[in-house]
Amino acid sequence: MTLSETIRLSNEISQQLFPCTSESQVEEVFSKFKIRKAPEKMGLLQLCMGVKNYSPAPPYNLTAEQQYEDILLIFLDGSWRFLV
């Protein structure tokens, strides 16, 4: 896959994630695009929210899955939508 195809696909996934308001809707988008790994899911949610850096709250030794759950909760909270 070329860089431009990767960017296009990431933007398409981000557009489909934007209106999601539940975990099941988010997981449905990831399932549709065969996104299974936590780091990939985190990156796409961050792209959608316009977040460049993620700093977890203590404890700092979270697994990738725990970090994904943290970012998912932030995404589902929806307050980021007022900032984009």
C-alpha positions as CSV (number, residue, x, y, z in Angstrom):
1,M,0.0,0.0,0.0
2,T,1.4,3.4,-0.9
3,L,1.6,6.3,1.4
4,S,-1.2,8.2,-0.3
5,E,-3.4,5.1,-0.1
6,T,-2.6,4.7,3.6
7,I,-3.5,8.4,4.2
8,R,-6.7,8.0,2.3
9,L,-7.7,4.9,4.2
10,S,-6.9,6.5,7.6
11,N,-9.0,9.5,6.7
12,E,-11.9,7.3,5.6
13,I,-11.8,5.4,8.8
14,S,-11.6,8.6,10.8
15,Q,-14.6,10.0,9.0
16,Q,-16.6,6.9,9.9
17,L,-15.4,7.0,13.5
18,F,-16.4,10.7,14.0
19,P,-20.1,10.2,14.5
20,C,-19.7,7.1,16.7
21,T,-21.0,7.5,20.3
22,S,-20.8,4.0,21.6
23,E,-18.1,1.3,22.0
24,S,-20.1,-1.0,19.8
25,Q,-20.2,1.6,17.0
26,V,-16.5,2.2,17.2
27,E,-15.7,-1.6,17.2
28,E,-18.0,-2.0,14.2
29,V,-15.9,0.5,12.2
30,F,-12.7,-1.2,13.3
31,S,-14.1,-4.6,12.4
32,K,-15.2,-3.4,9.0
33,F,-11.7,-2.3,8.2
34,K,-10.1,-5.3,10.0
35,I,-8.3,-3.2,12.6
36,R,-7.6,-5.5,15.5
37,K,-4.4,-4.2,17.3
38,A,-4.7,-1.7,20.1
39,P,-1.9,0.6,18.9
40,E,-3.6,0.9,15.5
41,K,-7.0,1.6,17.1
42,M,-5.4,4.2,19.4
43,G,-3.8,6.0,16.5
44,L,-7.0,6.1,14.5
45,L,-9.0,7.5,17.5
46,Q,-6.3,10.1,18.1
47,L,-6.4,11.1,14.4
48,C,-10.1,11.4,14.6
49,M,-9.9,13.6,17.7
50,G,-7.0,15.6,16.5
51,V,-4.8,14.5,19.4
52,K,-1.1,14.5,18.7
53,N,0.2,13.1,22.0
54,Y,-1.4,10.8,24.6
55,S,-0.1,10.8,28.1
56,P,-1.8,8.3,30.4
57,A,-2.8,9.1,33.9
58,P,-1.0,7.3,36.7
59,P,-0.1,4.4,36.8
60,Y,2.1,4.9,33.8
61,N,2.8,1.3,33.1
62,L,-0.4,0.6,31.2
63,T,-0.6,-2.1,28.6
64,A,-1.4,-1.2,25.0
65,E,-4.9,-2.6,25.6
66,Q,-5.4,-0.4,28.7
67,Q,-4.2,2.6,26.9
68,Y,-6.7,1.9,24.1
69,E,-9.5,1.6,26.7
70,D,-8.4,5.0,28.2
71,I,-8.4,6.7,24.7
72,L,-11.7,5.0,23.9
73,L,-13.3,6.5,27.0
74,I,-12.0,9.9,26.1
75,F,-13.4,9.5,22.6
76,L,-16.8,8.3,23.8
77,D,-16.9,11.2,26.3
78,G,-17.2,13.4,23.2
79,S,-15.9,16.7,24.7
80,W,-13.1,16.7,22.2
81,R,-15.7,17.4,19.5
82,F,-16.0,21.0,20.8
83,L,-12.3,21.5,20.1
84,V,-12.0,20.4,16.5
